[in-house]
């Protein structure tokens, strides 16, 4: 019998929700957008308004058994794109860039743009939201 394979360690993505990225490969090459969500277990990200695909939905019954039924039709939605096909846009110089991991003067870990050499800062979440 075959033994179960060990799961690979989950890789942390350098991209987070709200980052500005540019697509470097595929049908949307050269277009910029904002990251809507990340899927670290699949190494993919969803970008607002890019990699649109069509899904055909059949009209169906509602789960609650009510009188209304779900409307069918064709919907457009953003499909995930692999992280290797996108590149972070530096907020300082505005160019697509690779990043370098650094330790900030405050002691926190951060990233640095390889084009302009400036640290890349992200706006933190507001407390209480």
PyMOL commands that set and color helices and strands:
alter all, ss='L'
color gray80, all
select helices_A, chain A and resi 83-85
alter helices_A, ss='H'
color red, helices_A
select strands_A, chain A and resi 20-23+32-39+44-47+52-57+60-61+69-70+73-78+81-82+86-88+99-103+109-113+119-120
alter strands_A, ss='S'
color yellow, strands_A
deselect
rebuild
show_as cartoon
